[in-house]
């Protein structure tokens, strides 16, 4: 997961929290609707960023994969 993916996840969570505090849903269905609305805020941001940047924001990498790539790059730099 890249930094940008983490930021988009945080945006979804913060948006959902804000909407939930304002709408005060009482049922599971109402909470699910608020969660979808919060997620749609981050989805819109992701789509806009991808359209302007010309590439995918979401990657199949996880934290371990990214760390392994960084360590590989560092060892390659040290050997040069």
N, C-alpha and C positions, 0 to 999 in steps of 0.2 A: 504494500500500500504506500503510495507516494504522499508527499506533503499536501499536494493539491487534493488528493482523495480524502485525506484526513480533514482538510478544511471544509470540503463539501459535506462530509459527514457531520461535522460540527454545526454547519449552517442548517442542515436538516433537523438536527436535534434542538438547536436554539429556536428555530422557527416553530417547531412543534410545541416546545415548552411555552413560548410566547402566545401562540394561538390557544393553547389549552388554558392558560391563565385568563385569557380574555373571554373565551367562550364557555368555560367551566362545564365541560361535557359530563353527563351523569351516567350514561350507559356505555356498555362495551362498544356498541355500534357507533355512538357519537364520538368516543375516544378513537376508534379506528378511522373515522372520517377526518378528525383533526390530524391524526398521524399521516394520512394520505396527503392532506393539504400542506403540512410541513415538509413532507418529502418532495412535493411538487415544486416548492420554492428552490430547493437544491437542484432538482432535475432541470429546471429552467435555467439556472445559472450554469450548470454543466453543458447543456445544449448550446447556450450562447457562447460560452468559452470555446467549445469545439468548433463552432461555426466561424468564429473570428480567428482562432489559432490554427485551424486546418488539421487538427489531429485529435485522436482519442485522449480523453482525460483518465478514464478508468483503465487500469492495467491488470493483468493476471498475476502480477507479482504480489508476494506477501512480505512481511517485515524480514523474515529469514532470507528470502531470495535477494532482497535489496542489500542486506548486510553482507551476504556472500559476494555480491557484485562489487561492493565498495572495497572489501578486503582484497579481492582479486586485483582490482585496479591499483590499490596501494602497493601490493607486492610487485606488480609489474613496474610501477614507477620506481621502486627501490632498486630493482634489478637493472634499470637503464643507466 
